[in-house]
Amino acid sequence: MITGPLKNDIDKLWEAFWTGGITNPLTVIEQISFLMFLRLLDINETRNEKQARRTGKAAKSVFGPSEQDLRWSHFKQLSAEAKLPLVRDRVFKHLRELGTTERQGGLFDDARRSTWQEYMADAQMMIQRPSLLSQAIDMVDALPLDRGDTKGDLYEYVLSQLKTAGINGQFRTPRHVIRLMVELLAPRPDETIADPACGTSGFLVGAMQYLLEKHTSVESRVDLGADEHGNPQYIYGGDGLEPYRDHIQNRMFHGFDFDVTMLRIAAMNLMLHGVENPEIHYRDTLSNSFPEKFPQYAEDYFDVILANPPFKGSLDYADVHGSLLRKVKTKKTELLFIALILRMLKKGGRSATIVPDGVLFGSSTAHVALRQHLIDENQLEAVISLPSGVFKPYAGVSTAILVFSKGGRTENVFFYDVQRDGYSLDDKRTPASERTGPLGPLKDNDLPAVVAAWAGRDASTLTDRAAPCFMVPRADIEGNKYDLSINRYKRVVRVAQVHEDPRVILGRIRAIESDILVSLDELDGMLR
């Protein structure tokens, strides 16, 4: 967690970009990301040099002998007028070329360079004013990026500005909702995890943070004490992840998106959270070209998929891969993404995916066919209804989380009606408490109860449909034409209202009026 002063530093950096004429939130975040990453390259280079001196072995280097002036520690000391052409023309050129096969050693092996090029090939510096660049470099230089426990939190706070900026907020799923979904799936360190519409890679980062917390021993956890609100702060070293380190760094996390800017932010977000070589790719996963470009990922590959896919309406049939249309004949992206996720999962693989409520009860042939496919040919495990204000201020749509596994057959479905998530459900999204945990504020929050109920779910005991959570057998769902809306199965308890006899109320009114008349007579007598 980051403190108030650090948040103020980020706010000042953000304000500097705005007053400097760069007002698009995505552009601001992208440029801040580049600067943070350039500084991290230099920090890593210095660390590798020190290690080489201690061990006597050659250091891995991304800066050749003629490129030392491209390091952060060098150009940060230049004048504002000298910084701009150097960073714009040479430093960014060096950044783009890190992924080319011509460069030897350093950041990537041959297998990883093409991935880097995919989202860095056209990286450009958009800062045109020498004074703004110099100010931004000074501000980034003051951030504690050399502290592994802080740099990820810093970047997460930078990304939170997508929401407060008022545009492009659809890319950001609330972090406590992400944590809920990760807790429901409980990923393991030997699994592969994907997000087919990754945005800023919030789900993948959430999975990494979960793994660090769950696989850090109490002895190696560093207690930083409480913050100003009494929330405990820790550094999670993930000592229990050591046997899986290579898998986590190189093969575990996969993200796909068709917005290059978002891909760059996603890749750097993961890198800043300790995943050095994430598999982040430019691709529309619904398109015909996805299985052709990435046949290894397109079918039966992933253990876990976490997603909040875009619900942008309809696509042209010609743009959608035929294997998806064979499962569900539709142009609606929210239905196609569920079919896609089922295709990408390996047998027994599991997913938690956010869908608009229309997926649960839509009556079209495609809606019913998809739900029937989920229940008859796979294991639909949970439908968790979220409050409609969870995605405010930028969206008020009602949504739910579907939890399902590929293959098998559904027997019982766990339903939970979430009424509160710890924040007000208006546009302000004010926290109910300053005390927070991984699942959000500790007050007026149903999410911890969801996790507890999920862990202890038992179809033989969760039978009270008037309760917040209950389980419904597949026969009931089949009998309701595969409708999955919670209100179809929830029993509403109506409490009889007991009212006073109207004659008693009328008598009370007459007594009050009588007292008023007496008071008026007394007042009239005083005035005579």
C-alpha positions as CSV (number, residue, x, y, z in Angstrom):
1,M,0.0,0.0,0.0
2,I,1.2,3.5,-0.7
3,T,1.1,6.4,1.7
4,G,-0.5,9.8,1.4
5,P,2.7,11.6,0.4
6,L,3.4,9.1,-2.4
7,K,-0.2,9.5,-3.7
8,N,0.4,13.3,-3.6
9,D,3.5,12.8,-5.7
10,I,1.6,10.8,-8.3
11,D,-1.2,13.4,-8.3
12,K,1.4,16.1,-9.0
13,L,2.9,14.1,-11.8
14,W,-0.5,13.6,-13.3
15,E,-1.3,17.3,-13.0
16,A,2.0,18.2,-14.6
17,F,1.0,16.3,-17.8
18,W,-2.4,17.9,-17.9
19,T,-1.1,21.4,-17.5
20,G,1.6,20.5,-20.1
21,G,-1.1,19.9,-22.7
22,I,-1.4,16.1,-22.5
23,T,-4.9,15.4,-21.4
24,N,-5.9,12.0,-22.7
25,P,-5.7,9.7,-19.6
26,L,-4.4,6.7,-21.6
27,T,-1.6,8.8,-23.2
28,V,-0.6,10.2,-19.8
29,I,-0.5,6.7,-18.2
30,E,1.4,5.3,-21.2
31,Q,4.0,8.1,-21.0
32,I,4.4,7.7,-17.2
33,S,4.7,3.9,-17.8
34,F,7.6,4.5,-20.3
35,L,9.4,6.8,-17.9
36,M,9.0,4.3,-15.0
37,F,10.2,1.5,-17.2
38,L,13.2,3.4,-18.4
39,R,14.3,4.1,-14.8
40,L,13.7,0.4,-13.9
41,L,16.0,-0.7,-16.8
42,D,18.8,1.4,-15.3
43,I,18.1,0.1,-11.8
44,N,18.3,-3.5,-13.1
45,E,21.4,-2.7,-15.0
46,T,23.1,-1.3,-11.9
47,R,22.1,-4.3,-9.9
48,N,23.5,-6.7,-12.6
49,E,26.8,-4.8,-12.7
50,K,27.2,-5.1,-8.9
51,Q,26.4,-8.8,-9.0
52,A,29.0,-9.3,-11.8
53,R,31.6,-7.5,-9.7
54,R,30.9,-9.8,-6.8
55,T,30.8,-13.1,-8.7
56,G,33.3,-12.3,-11.4
57,K,30.9,-13.4,-14.1
58,A,29.8,-11.3,-17.1
59,A,26.8,-9.1,-16.5
60,K,23.6,-9.3,-18.5
61,S,23.3,-5.9,-20.1
62,V,20.8,-3.9,-22.1
63,F,23.2,-1.0,-22.6
64,G,26.3,-1.5,-24.7
65,P,29.5,0.5,-24.3
66,S,28.3,3.2,-26.7
67,E,24.9,3.3,-25.1
68,Q,25.8,4.4,-21.6
69,D,24.4,7.9,-22.2
70,L,21.0,6.4,-22.7
71,R,20.7,5.2,-19.1
72,W,18.4,7.0,-16.8
73,S,21.2,7.9,-14.3
74,H,23.0,9.8,-17.1
75,F,20.2,11.7,-18.9
76,K,18.4,12.7,-15.8
77,Q,21.3,15.1,-15.0
78,L,21.1,16.9,-18.4
79,S,19.5,20.2,-19.0
80,A,15.8,20.3,-20.1
81,E,16.9,21.3,-23.6
82,A,19.4,18.5,-23.9
83,K,17.1,15.8,-22.4
84,L,14.3,16.2,-25.0
85,P,16.2,15.2,-28.2
86,L,18.2,12.5,-26.5
87,V,15.2,10.8,-24.9
88,R,12.9,11.3,-27.9
89,D,15.4,10.2,-30.7
90,R,17.8,7.8,-29.1
91,V,16.4,6.5,-25.8
92,F,13.0,5.5,-27.2
93,K,14.8,4.0,-30.3
94,H,16.8,1.9,-27.9
95,L,13.6,0.9,-26.1
96,R,12.0,-0.3,-29.3
97,E,15.0,-2.2,-30.4
98,L,15.3,-4.2,-27.2
99,G,13.0,-6.8,-28.8
100,T,14.8,-7.2,-32.1
101,T,16.9,-10.2,-32.9
102,E,19.8,-8.0,-33.7
103,R,20.3,-7.2,-30.0
104,Q,22.2,-9.8,-28.1
105,G,21.8,-10.7,-24.4
106,G,20.2,-8.5,-21.9
107,L,16.5,-8.3,-21.4
108,F,15.2,-11.3,-23.4
109,D,16.1,-14.6,-25.0
110,D,15.3,-15.2,-28.7
111,A,11.9,-16.7,-27.9
112,R,10.8,-13.6,-26.0
113,R,12.0,-10.8,-28.3
114,S,9.1,-11.1,-30.8
115,T,6.6,-10.6,-28.0
116,W,8.4,-7.5,-26.8
117,Q,8.4,-6.1,-30.3
118,E,4.7,-6.7,-30.6
119,Y,3.8,-4.1,-28.0
120,M,6.9,-1.8,-28.1
121,A,7.6,-1.6,-31.8
122,D,5.9,1.7,-32.2
123,A,6.5,3.2,-28.8
124,Q,6.8,7.0,-29.1
125,M,7.5,9.8,-26.7
126,M,4.5,12.2,-26.8
127,I,6.1,14.9,-24.6
128,Q,7.1,17.8,-26.7
129,R,8.0,20.4,-24.1
130,P,11.5,20.2,-22.6
131,S,10.2,21.7,-19.3
132,L,7.5,19.0,-19.0
133,L,9.9,16.2,-19.8
134,S,12.4,17.5,-17.2
135,Q,9.7,17.9,-14.6
136,A,8.3,14.4,-15.3
137,I,11.8,12.8,-15.1
138,D,12.5,14.5,-11.8
139,M,9.2,13.4,-10.3
140,V,9.6,9.7,-11.5
141,D,13.2,9.8,-10.2
142,A,11.8,10.6,-6.7
143,L,9.5,7.6,-6.7
144,P,10.8,4.6,-4.7
145,L,10.8,2.3,-7.7
146,D,13.8,0.4,-6.3
147,R,11.5,-1.0,-3.6
148,G,9.8,-4.1,-5.0
149,D,7.0,-3.9,-2.5
150,T,6.1,-0.3,-3.5
151,K,6.5,-0.1,-7.3
152,G,3.5,-2.3,-8.1
153,D,1.3,-0.4,-5.7
154,L,2.5,2.9,-7.2
155,Y,1.6,1.7,-10.7
156,E,-1.8,0.4,-9.5
157,Y,-2.5,3.9,-8.2
158,V,-1.4,5.4,-11.5
159,L,-3.9,3.1,-13.3
160,S,-6.7,4.1,-10.9
161,Q,-6.6,7.5,-12.6
162,L,-8.3,5.9,-15.6
163,K,-11.5,5.9,-13.5
164,T,-11.1,9.3,-12.0
165,A,-10.3,10.9,-15.3
166,G,-13.8,10.0,-16.4
167,I,-13.0,8.3,-19.7
168,N,-11.7,4.8,-20.7
169,G,-12.8,3.6,-17.2
170,Q,-14.3,0.6,-18.8
171,F,-10.9,-0.9,-18.9
172,R,-10.6,-1.1,-15.2
173,T,-12.4,-3.7,-13.1
174,P,-12.6,-2.7,-9.4
175,R,-9.7,-4.5,-7.6
176,H,-11.7,-5.9,-4.8
177,V,-14.0,-7.6,-7.4
178,I,-11.0,-9.0,-9.1
179,R,-9.7,-10.4,-5.8
180,L,-13.1,-12.0,-5.2
181,M,-12.9,-13.8,-8.5
182,V,-9.4,-14.9,-7.9
183,E,-10.3,-16.2,-4.5
184,L,-13.2,-18.2,-6.0
185,L,-10.8,-19.9,-8.5
186,A,-7.8,-20.2,-6.1
187,P,-5.1,-20.5,-8.9
188,R,-2.1,-22.7,-8.2
189,P,1.5,-21.8,-9.0
190,D,1.9,-24.6,-11.6
191,E,-1.1,-23.5,-13.7
192,T,-1.5,-21.3,-16.7
193,I,-3.7,-18.2,-16.5
194,A,-5.2,-16.1,-19.2
195,D,-7.5,-13.1,-19.9
196,P,-8.8,-12.9,-23.4
197,A,-9.5,-9.2,-23.2
198,C,-6.9,-8.1,-20.7
199,G,-7.0,-4.3,-20.8
200,T,-4.4,-3.2,-18.2
201,S,-4.0,-6.8,-17.0
202,G,-5.7,-6.3,-13.7
203,F,-6.9,-9.9,-13.4
204,L,-3.4,-11.3,-14.1
205,V,-1.8,-8.9,-11.6
206,G,-4.5,-9.9,-9.1
207,A,-3.6,-13.5,-9.6
208,M,0.0,-12.8,-9.1
209,Q,-0.6,-10.9,-5.8
210,Y,-2.8,-13.8,-4.6
211,L,-0.1,-16.3,-5.2
212,L,2.5,-14.1,-3.4
213,E,0.3,-13.8,-0.4
214,K,-0.8,-17.5,-0.3
215,H,2.8,-18.8,-0.8
216,T,4.7,-16.5,1.5
217,S,5.6,-18.1,4.9
218,V,4.9,-16.2,8.0
219,E,8.6,-16.2,8.8
220,S,9.6,-14.4,5.5
221,R,6.6,-12.0,5.5
222,V,7.8,-8.5,6.3
223,D,5.5,-6.5,8.5
224,L,5.6,-2.8,7.7
225,G,3.1,-1.8,10.4
226,A,-0.3,-0.2,9.9
227,D,-1.0,2.7,7.6
228,E,-2.7,5.9,8.8
229,H,-6.1,4.1,8.8
230,G,-4.9,1.1,10.8
231,N,-4.6,-1.2,7.8
232,P,-1.8,-3.8,8.1
233,Q,1.0,-3.6,5.4
234,Y,3.2,-6.5,4.4
235,I,5.8,-7.4,1.9
236,Y,5.2,-10.8,0.5
237,G,8.4,-12.5,-0.7
238,G,6.7,-15.6,-2.2
239,D,9.4,-17.9,-0.8
240,G,7.0,-20.9,-1.4
241,L,7.0,-20.0,-5.1
242,E,10.7,-20.7,-5.7
243,P,10.2,-24.1,-7.4
244,Y,7.8,-22.5,-9.9
245,R,9.8,-19.3,-10.5
246,D,10.7,-20.0,-14.1
247,H,7.1,-21.0,-14.9
248,I,5.7,-17.9,-13.3
249,Q,8.1,-15.6,-15.0
250,N,7.9,-17.0,-18.5
251,R,4.8,-19.2,-19.1
252,M,2.1,-18.7,-16.5
253,F,0.4,-15.3,-17.5
254,H,-1.2,-14.7,-20.9
255,G,-3.1,-11.6,-22.0
256,F,-4.7,-10.6,-25.3
257,D,-6.1,-7.3,-26.5
258,F,-6.4,-5.4,-29.7
259,D,-5.5,-2.0,-28.3
260,V,-1.7,-1.5,-28.6
261,T,-1.7,1.2,-25.9
262,M,-3.5,-1.1,-23.5
263,L,-1.1,-3.9,-24.3
264,R,1.9,-1.8,-23.4
265,I,0.3,-0.7,-20.2
266,A,-0.6,-4.3,-19.4
267,A,2.9,-5.6,-20.1
268,M,4.5,-3.0,-17.9
269,N,1.9,-3.4,-15.2
270,L,2.9,-7.1,-14.9
271,M,6.6,-6.3,-15.1
272,L,6.2,-3.8,-12.3
273,H,4.4,-6.5,-10.2
274,G,7.3,-8.9,-10.6
275,V,6.4,-10.9,-13.8
276,E,9.4,-10.3,-16.0
277,N,8.3,-11.9,-19.2
278,P,4.5,-12.0,-19.5
279,E,2.9,-13.4,-22.6
280,I,1.0,-10.3,-23.8
281,H,-0.2,-10.3,-27.4
282,Y,-2.0,-8.0,-29.8
283,R,-5.0,-10.0,-31.1
284,D,-8.8,-9.9,-31.2
285,T,-9.5,-13.3,-29.6
286,L,-12.9,-13.5,-31.3
287,S,-11.5,-13.1,-34.8
288,N,-10.8,-15.6,-37.5
289,S,-7.1,-14.8,-37.2
290,F,-6.6,-15.8,-33.5
291,P,-6.5,-19.6,-33.9
292,E,-4.3,-19.1,-37.0
293,K,-1.8,-16.8,-35.2
294,F,-1.9,-18.6,-31.9
295,P,-3.1,-22.2,-32.4
296,Q,-1.4,-23.3,-29.2
297,Y,-3.6,-21.0,-27.1
298,A,-6.8,-21.1,-29.0
299,E,-8.1,-24.4,-27.8
300,D,-7.7,-26.7,-24.7
301,Y,-4.7,-24.8,-23.2
302,F,-5.4,-22.8,-20.1
303,D,-6.1,-24.0,-16.5
304,V,-7.7,-20.6,-15.4
305,I,-9.3,-17.8,-17.3
306,L,-10.4,-14.6,-15.5
307,A,-12.2,-12.0,-17.6
308,N,-14.4,-9.0,-17.8
309,P,-14.9,-9.0,-21.6
310,P,-16.3,-6.0,-23.4
311,F,-20.0,-5.9,-24.0
312,K,-19.9,-3.6,-27.1
313,G,-22.9,-5.0,-28.9
314,S,-22.6,-6.9,-32.1
315,L,-20.0,-8.2,-34.5
316,D,-20.1,-9.2,-38.2
317,Y,-20.4,-12.9,-38.6
318,A,-17.6,-12.8,-41.1
319,D,-15.2,-11.5,-38.3
320,V,-16.0,-14.3,-35.9
321,H,-14.2,-17.7,-36.0
322,G,-16.5,-20.5,-37.1
323,S,-15.8,-22.7,-34.1
324,L,-17.5,-20.1,-31.9
325,L,-20.6,-19.7,-34.1
326,R,-21.1,-23.5,-34.1
327,K,-21.6,-23.3,-30.4
328,V,-23.7,-20.2,-30.3
329,K,-25.1,-18.5,-33.4
330,T,-25.0,-14.9,-32.4
331,K,-23.3,-11.5,-33.0
332,K,-23.4,-10.5,-29.4
333,T,-19.9,-10.3,-27.9
334,E,-21.0,-11.2,-24.3
335,L,-22.2,-14.6,-25.6
336,L,-19.3,-15.2,-27.9
337,F,-16.7,-14.6,-25.2
338,I,-18.2,-17.3,-23.0
339,A,-18.0,-19.7,-26.0
340,L,-14.4,-18.5,-26.6
341,I,-13.4,-19.1,-22.9
342,L,-14.8,-22.6,-23.0
343,R,-12.8,-23.3,-26.1
344,M,-9.6,-21.9,-24.6
345,L,-9.9,-23.9,-21.4
346,K,-8.4,-27.3,-21.1
347,K,-10.6,-30.1,-19.8
348,G,-11.3,-29.4,-16.2
349,G,-10.1,-25.8,-16.6
350,R,-12.1,-23.2,-14.7
351,S,-13.2,-19.6,-15.3
352,A,-14.7,-16.6,-13.4
353,T,-16.2,-14.2,-15.9
354,I,-18.3,-11.0,-15.5
355,V,-21.3,-10.9,-17.7
356,P,-24.2,-8.5,-18.1
357,D,-27.5,-9.7,-16.5
358,G,-29.0,-10.2,-19.9
359,V,-26.8,-13.3,-20.4
360,L,-28.6,-14.9,-17.4
361,F,-32.2,-14.5,-18.6
362,G,-32.1,-13.5,-22.3
363,S,-34.8,-15.3,-24.2
364,S,-33.3,-15.4,-27.7
365,T,-32.3,-18.7,-29.2
366,A,-28.6,-17.9,-28.8
367,H,-29.0,-16.9,-25.1
368,V,-30.8,-20.1,-24.2
369,A,-28.4,-22.3,-26.3
370,L,-25.4,-20.8,-24.5
371,R,-26.9,-21.4,-21.0
372,Q,-27.9,-24.9,-22.0
373,H,-24.3,-25.6,-23.3
374,L,-22.9,-24.3,-20.0
375,I,-25.1,-26.6,-17.9
376,D,-25.5,-29.7,-20.0
377,E,-21.9,-30.0,-21.4
378,N,-19.9,-28.2,-18.7
379,Q,-20.1,-27.5,-15.0
380,L,-21.7,-24.2,-14.2
381,E,-20.7,-23.8,-10.5
382,A,-21.8,-20.3,-9.4
383,V,-23.9,-17.3,-10.4
384,I,-22.9,-14.3,-8.2
385,S,-25.2,-11.3,-8.7
386,L,-23.4,-8.0,-8.2
387,P,-25.0,-4.7,-7.2
388,S,-25.7,-2.4,-10.2
389,G,-23.5,0.3,-8.9
390,V,-20.2,-1.7,-8.7
391,F,-18.9,-0.2,-12.0
392,K,-20.0,3.4,-11.4
393,P,-19.3,6.2,-12.2
394,Y,-18.6,5.0,-15.8
395,A,-21.3,2.2,-16.1
396,G,-24.4,1.4,-14.2
397,V,-25.2,-1.9,-15.9
398,S,-26.2,-4.8,-13.7
399,T,-23.8,-7.7,-13.8
400,A,-23.0,-11.1,-12.4
401,I,-20.0,-13.4,-12.1
402,L,-20.3,-16.8,-13.7
403,V,-18.0,-19.5,-12.3
404,F,-17.7,-22.6,-14.5
405,S,-15.5,-25.5,-15.4
406,K,-15.0,-27.0,-18.8
407,G,-16.5,-30.5,-19.3
408,G,-18.6,-32.7,-17.1
409,R,-22.2,-31.9,-16.2
410,T,-23.8,-29.5,-13.9
411,E,-25.5,-30.9,-10.8
412,N,-26.1,-27.9,-8.5
413,V,-25.5,-24.2,-9.0
414,F,-24.4,-21.9,-6.1
415,F,-26.2,-18.5,-6.1
416,Y,-25.3,-15.5,-4.1
417,D,-27.1,-12.2,-4.1
418,V,-24.5,-9.5,-3.3
419,Q,-26.2,-6.4,-1.9
420,R,-23.1,-4.4,-0.7
421,D,-19.4,-4.3,-1.7
422,G,-18.1,-1.9,0.9
423,Y,-18.6,1.2,-1.2
424,S,-21.6,3.5,-1.9
425,L,-23.4,2.5,-5.0
426,D,-23.6,6.0,-6.4
427,D,-21.1,7.8,-8.7
428,K,-18.9,8.8,-5.8
429,R,-18.3,5.2,-4.7
430,T,-17.4,6.3,-1.2
431,P,-15.8,3.6,1.0
432,A,-17.9,2.6,4.0
433,S,-14.8,2.3,6.1
434,E,-11.2,3.4,6.0
435,R,-10.2,-0.1,7.2
436,T,-9.8,-2.4,4.3
437,G,-8.7,-5.9,3.3
438,P,-8.0,-7.6,0.0
439,L,-11.7,-7.8,-0.6
440,G,-12.3,-4.1,0.1
441,P,-13.6,-2.1,3.0
442,L,-14.3,-4.1,6.2
443,K,-17.8,-2.5,6.7
444,D,-21.0,-3.0,4.7
445,N,-19.3,-5.6,2.5
446,D,-20.7,-8.9,1.4
447,L,-17.6,-10.1,-0.5
448,P,-15.8,-11.8,2.4
449,A,-19.1,-13.7,3.2
450,V,-19.2,-14.8,-0.5
451,V,-15.8,-16.4,-0.2
452,A,-16.6,-18.0,3.1
453,A,-19.9,-19.4,1.8
454,W,-18.2,-20.7,-1.4
455,A,-15.5,-22.5,0.6
456,G,-18.1,-24.3,2.7
457,R,-20.8,-24.8,0.1
458,D,-22.9,-27.9,0.5
459,A,-26.0,-28.6,-1.6
460,S,-27.6,-30.5,1.3
461,T,-27.5,-27.5,3.6
462,L,-27.8,-24.5,1.3
463,T,-31.4,-25.0,0.7
464,D,-33.0,-21.8,2.2
465,R,-33.8,-19.7,-0.8
466,A,-34.7,-16.8,1.4
467,A,-31.1,-16.5,2.5
468,P,-28.4,-14.5,0.6
469,C,-26.9,-17.7,-0.8
470,F,-28.4,-21.1,-1.8
471,M,-27.9,-23.9,-4.2
472,V,-30.2,-24.9,-7.0
473,P,-30.3,-28.4,-8.6
474,R,-30.0,-28.6,-12.3
475,A,-33.6,-30.0,-12.6
476,D,-35.0,-26.7,-11.4
477,I,-32.9,-24.8,-13.9
478,E,-33.9,-27.0,-16.7
479,G,-37.6,-26.6,-15.7
480,N,-37.1,-22.8,-16.0
481,K,-35.8,-23.0,-19.5
482,Y,-32.2,-22.6,-18.2
483,D,-32.9,-19.1,-16.8
484,L,-30.1,-18.2,-14.4
485,S,-31.4,-14.9,-12.9
486,I,-31.3,-15.2,-9.1
487,N,-34.8,-13.7,-8.8
488,R,-36.2,-16.7,-10.6
489,Y,-35.2,-18.9,-7.6
490,K,-34.9,-16.6,-4.7
491,R,-37.8,-16.7,-2.2
492,V,-38.9,-13.3,-1.0
493,V,-40.2,-13.3,2.5
494,R,-43.0,-10.9,2.9
495,V,-43.5,-9.7,6.4
496,A,-47.1,-8.8,7.3
497,Q,-47.5,-5.2,8.3
498,V,-49.5,-4.6,11.4
499,H,-51.2,-1.3,11.6
500,E,-53.2,0.4,14.3
501,D,-56.9,0.5,14.2
502,P,-57.9,3.6,12.2
503,R,-60.4,4.5,15.0
504,V,-57.5,4.6,17.5
505,I,-55.5,6.9,15.1
506,L,-58.5,9.1,14.6
507,G,-59.0,9.4,18.4
508,R,-55.4,10.4,18.8
509,I,-55.8,13.1,16.2
510,R,-58.9,14.5,17.9
511,A,-57.1,14.6,21.2
512,I,-54.2,16.6,19.6
513,E,-56.7,19.0,18.0
514,S,-58.5,19.4,21.3
515,D,-55.2,20.4,23.0
516,I,-54.5,22.9,20.2
517,L,-58.0,24.5,20.6
518,V,-57.4,24.8,24.4
519,S,-54.0,26.5,23.7
520,L,-55.6,28.9,21.2
521,D,-58.3,29.9,23.7
522,E,-55.6,30.6,26.3
523,L,-53.6,32.7,23.8
524,D,-56.8,34.6,22.8
525,G,-57.5,35.4,26.5
526,M,-54.0,36.8,26.9
527,L,-54.5,39.2,24.0
528,R,-57.8,40.6,25.3
